[in-house]
Amino acid sequence: MTTFKKTLLALAAALPVLAISLPSQAAISPYMEKALIDVCKAAKSNSLIKLNNTTQGYNLKNKTVALKLMCNGEDVISFAESYGADKTAARLQKSLGKVSITDVVAISKVKVTF
């Protein structure tokens, strides 16, 4: 084997190890970071007008914010509730809609004897 092939083989073997060892969080742009921080601050403020203006200003939907945004390690609804912002927490909760769980597996039992 030539030196080039050995080097290429070593790089190919080391690439998956290097990819796993890199940080899992991708760097976000400063604009997006500011947008998310502003939405967290608006949720904490307990002002529905401020929350609506902030989310609309950054072209975000309340449902997307409620499902995907984390503020200081908590989801945005729990974050708002922890600061006593019940109005904004209720608005974000309402944006999720109603959830119902139907157990379709246990409709009928099958008895097996062997």
Buried (B, 14 or more C-beta within 10 A) or exposed (E): EEEEEEEEEEEEEEEEEEEEEEEEEEEEEEEEEEBBEBBBEBBBBBBBEBBBEBBEEBEBEBEEBBBEBEBEEBBBBEBBBEBEBEBBBBBBBEBEEEEEEEEEEEEEEEEEEE
